[in-house]
Amino acid sequence: MNFLDSSNIDDMVDRVSFAVMRRRGITTAFSYDEHFRQEGFTLVGGT
């Protein structure tokens, strides 16, 4: 596994974002990234 692979970095950034948002009680994301919806967030600006 290459930890510098861009897909691994993107996944890590998403997971940190999810953790911070949950800790702060944020339930809505302005994003086009479906991973946020898959994790239970409401998307604004998404498809």
MARMARTI-964412 format. One record per residue (C-alpha): residue number from 1; x, y, z. Coordinates in pm, whole numbers, padded with zeros to 5 digits. Last residue first. Example, Ala and Ser with C-alpha at 12.3 -4.5 7.8 and 13.67 -1.06 7.14 Angstrom:
<site pos="2" X="01367" Y="-00106" Z="00714"/>
<site pos="1" X="01230" Y="-00450" Z="00780"/>
END
This chain:
<site pos="47" X="-02629" Y="01661" Z="-00679"/>
<site pos="46" X="-02445" Y="01867" Z="-00426"/>
<site pos="45" X="-02473" Y="02238" Z="-00356"/>
<site pos="44" X="-02589" Y="02176" Z="-00003"/>
<site pos="43" X="-02529" Y="01821" Z="00111"/>
<site pos="42" X="-02685" Y="01672" Z="00424"/>
<site pos="41" X="-02444" Y="01454" Z="00619"/>
<site pos="40" X="-02504" Y="01084" Z="00683"/>
<site pos="39" X="-02165" Y="00932" Z="00596"/>
<site pos="38" X="-02287" Y="00840" Z="00248"/>
<site pos="37" X="-02396" Y="01203" Z="00202"/>
<site pos="36" X="-02042" Y="01320" Z="00285"/>
<site pos="35" X="-01891" Y="01058" Z="00054"/>
<site pos="34" X="-02105" Y="01204" Z="-00227"/>
<site pos="33" X="-01854" Y="01487" Z="-00268"/>
<site pos="32" X="-02026" Y="01785" Z="-00433"/>
<site pos="31" X="-01987" Y="01986" Z="-00115"/>
<site pos="30" X="-02140" Y="02250" Z="00106"/>
<site pos="29" X="-02179" Y="02026" Z="00409"/>
<site pos="28" X="-02465" Y="02002" Z="00658"/>
<site pos="27" X="-02474" Y="01814" Z="00990"/>
<site pos="26" X="-02217" Y="02006" Z="01195"/>
<site pos="25" X="-02224" Y="01906" Z="01563"/>
<site pos="24" X="-01867" Y="02019" Z="01628"/>
<site pos="23" X="-01743" Y="01665" Z="01701"/>
<site pos="22" X="-01936" Y="01533" Z="01403"/>
<site pos="21" X="-01783" Y="01792" Z="01169"/>
<site pos="20" X="-01432" Y="01728" Z="01299"/>
<site pos="19" X="-01468" Y="01350" Z="01257"/>
<site pos="18" X="-01618" Y="01378" Z="00910"/>
<site pos="17" X="-01344" Y="01617" Z="00795"/>
<site pos="16" X="-01074" Y="01386" Z="00931"/>
<site pos="15" X="-01232" Y="01097" Z="00742"/>
<site pos="14" X="-01253" Y="01298" Z="00419"/>
<site pos="13" X="-00888" Y="01404" Z="00446"/>
<site pos="12" X="-00782" Y="01040" Z="00502"/>
<site pos="11" X="-00982" Y="00922" Z="00201"/>
<site pos="10" X="-00831" Y="01195" Z="-00018"/>
<site pos="9" X="-00481" Y="01099" Z="00100"/>
<site pos="8" X="-00545" Y="00732" Z="00023"/>
<site pos="7" X="-00682" Y="00819" Z="-00324"/>
<site pos="6" X="-00380" Y="01044" Z="-00388"/>
<site pos="5" X="-00132" Y="00760" Z="-00326"/>
<site pos="4" X="00118" Y="00881" Z="-00066"/>
<site pos="3" X="00034" Y="00593" Z="00168"/>
<site pos="2" X="00136" Y="00339" Z="-00098"/>
<site pos="1" X="00000" Y="00000" Z="00000"/>
END
